[in-house]
Amino acid sequence: MSLKLKSLLFIDRLTFEVDHPQQCTLRAVLKDDSGLVCGALEKEIISGQQMIDWEGLDNLPYGEYTLEVSKGTDEMTLKLVKRI
């Protein structure tokens, strides 16, 4: 699985591109700097590349977050910053 974020900074949405050779279920979890889960997203993706917009993040306070994206046993973790 390949994952590309549009930006490591976000305001009200996260946009990322997933590249995977076959159809699968993608799970994303957004945690704040204390490890508390602030949001979760589960999406069925088709084979090839797909852009995913995770909207509705405008109610989160600004600060540092961790995005954990997994597909089965394949997992990626990225540090993000929410700004005003």
WOURFEN-V946548 format. One record per pair of residues at least 4 apart in sequence whose ideal C-beta (glycine too) atoms are under 7 Angstrom apart, sorted by the first residue. I is the first residue (numbers start at 1). J is the second residue. If there is no record, write none. Layout:
# WOURFEN-V946548
i=I j=J
i=I j=J
This chain:
# WOURFEN-V946548
i=1 j=18
i=1 j=20
i=1 j=71
i=1 j=74
i=2 j=19
i=3 j=16
i=3 j=18
i=3 j=69
i=3 j=76
i=4 j=16
i=4 j=17
i=5 j=16
i=5 j=78
i=6 j=15
i=6 j=16
i=8 j=80
i=8 j=81
i=9 j=81
i=9 j=83
i=10 j=14
i=10 j=57
i=10 j=80
i=10 j=82
i=11 j=82
i=11 j=83
i=12 j=57
i=12 j=58
i=13 j=53
i=13 j=54
i=13 j=55
i=13 j=57
i=14 j=54
i=14 j=57
i=15 j=51
i=15 j=53
i=16 j=52
i=17 j=49
i=17 j=51
i=18 j=26
i=18 j=45
i=18 j=50
i=18 j=52
i=19 j=49
i=20 j=24
i=20 j=45
i=20 j=47
i=20 j=71
i=21 j=47
i=22 j=47
i=23 j=45
i=23 j=46
i=23 j=47
i=24 j=45
i=24 j=71
i=25 j=42
i=25 j=44
i=26 j=43
i=26 j=45
i=26 j=69
i=26 j=71
i=27 j=42
i=27 j=70
i=28 j=40
i=28 j=41
i=28 j=54
i=28 j=67
i=28 j=69
i=29 j=37
i=29 j=40
i=29 j=68
i=30 j=38
i=30 j=39
i=30 j=65
i=30 j=67
i=31 j=35
i=31 j=36
i=31 j=37
i=31 j=38
i=31 j=65
i=31 j=66
i=32 j=36
i=32 j=38
i=32 j=63
i=32 j=65
i=33 j=63
i=33 j=64
i=38 j=60
i=38 j=65
i=39 j=57
i=41 j=54
i=43 j=52
i=45 j=50
i=46 j=50
i=60 j=82
i=62 j=82
i=62 j=83
i=62 j=84
i=63 j=82
i=64 j=79
i=64 j=81
i=65 j=80
i=65 j=82
i=66 j=77
i=66 j=79
i=67 j=78
i=67 j=80
i=68 j=75
i=68 j=77
i=69 j=75
i=69 j=76
i=70 j=74
i=70 j=75
